[in-house]
């Protein structure tokens, strides 16, 4: 069983930002970082399995904004290196959540610098800039709303409304450090924000290609392909109903039920196998585990 566990862990870790080797979450010893072990961010971001599903859903949701999509399309290598894109996003989430304050601030400044170089003109003729405070808010909300939705569905459906609000409040500090403005800080504010944004969203050929690329993303091995396919379906199923309708990708009630049941059987296996994730390393740094 240990051989099987290690093989699963190796394949899972190859998909994470930790595989890039840019930060050491176990040093310096005792450093609490931006949030600390008692934060809701540690709870939500610490479950790799639900975060994977949330991350897939977030990318699809973000791609419905024409200006956000234009920046990704023109300046990202995601079409040629989807896994690399997911790893880099994962590194930022892991580092700012679980890393030392120094590493977190380094990552934030690095992303801010990159954003200054991401400018251009969208297909509809509007100029865009990744440093646009309103665009940063959209990207942030797409991420955190998806992460929390996945956590509630696949990890802890009993997370209190107060803790859900606290999660959004904690996570808003990262968005603000990146330059976002008027960042929603509660579940109600997130819901109201998404409703206000709906008239600005569009599903076009580029958006659908993002979906197709996600569905065709490579797996670390042939044995992992069915798992990868299930995670993609779970990500689609996690989208707000109006977003999946825009993609014409809504799952039937029966298929949705099967996807959720299958994910709930598989995810505990991942949690059993992965013992060296970001949360575990940060806990060792804090002296909470040996």
PyMOL commands that set and color helices and strands:
alter all, ss='L'
color gray80, all
select helices_A, chain A and resi 2-13+17-20+40-45+48-62+66-75+82-98+101-117+133-154+161-178+187-200+205-215+222-238+241-246+253-273+278-285
alter helices_A, ss='H'
color red, helices_A
select strands_A, chain A and resi 119-121+127-129
alter strands_A, ss='S'
color yellow, strands_A
deselect
rebuild
show_as cartoon
